[in-house]
């Protein structure tokens, strides 16, 4: 009985020894820990350390450097298996912040040391591009439409886009730097010519960019010679018609003015003769229009002026 108790005490003593504890609970630390960031999506990957058992699991934690915060675990990356990756996009939500991440292996009875990854800033360490490109002709220009392949709102950090253009007819190449827009017109190109465009997006802070593949399109075809002749003919016809209308308008106004003067003189003469013949001006009804007054007054005057002539002719006397 005493011998059994002595053996049990010796085993407990050896189990609590520092060197015995290190050998029994330590696992190889994960290796090749890295973060790949593409279009503001941050993915952490790692490899199990040499000799890691197949039933081992891995956990990931992160730290914000500027606020001197504590290490925080990620619920979605608490029990990863070998080969799985950890998405840190939601954890690294401040684009200007500097972060650290670390990975640890564990089993039911063992853990490994932490493998710590150095500082990471989303805004400067991400890679932008390539964007989805749509190209179409618009006369002597090209209409360029861009769409970022992720739903994240990263448009605020965009500042410009770089276009590499190639004219396929003679392989002439040139580059353009334009402000970032989802829809852009590239002007001053030759009509009826094919151009190929590759696009990359850059910002004030990000220098890692990837160009899209080449996208080619023809500018609109130039009008044919018959179209030119037709347009010139229509233009000449419009000009001639306008000139004719101007001439008719000018001479028409002059003729109307002469007619108005003649009518005014005639009416004045008739009214004067009317007053001489009847001794009083003609009183007309106020209900009659101006045109009716002129017509009836003129007729009355003419009748009055002709009556003495008829009387004289009946009497056989000659009036001087």
Secondary structure, 3 states (H helix, E strand, C coil): CHHHHHHHHHHHHHHCCHHHHHHHHEECCCEEEEEEEECCEEEEEEECCCCCCCCCEEEEEEEECCCCCCCEECHHHCCECCCCCEECCCCCCCCCCEEEEEEEEECCCCEECCEEEEEEEHHHHCEECCCEEEEEECCCCEEEEEECCCCCCCHHHEEEEEEEEEECCCCEEEEEEEECCCEEEECCCCCCCEEEEEEEEEECCCCCECCCCCEEEECCCCCCHHHHHHHHHHHHHHHHHHHHHHHHHHHHHHHHHHHHHHHHHHHHHHHHHHHHHHCCCCCCCCCCCHHHHHHHHHHHHHHHHHHHHHHHHHHCCCCC
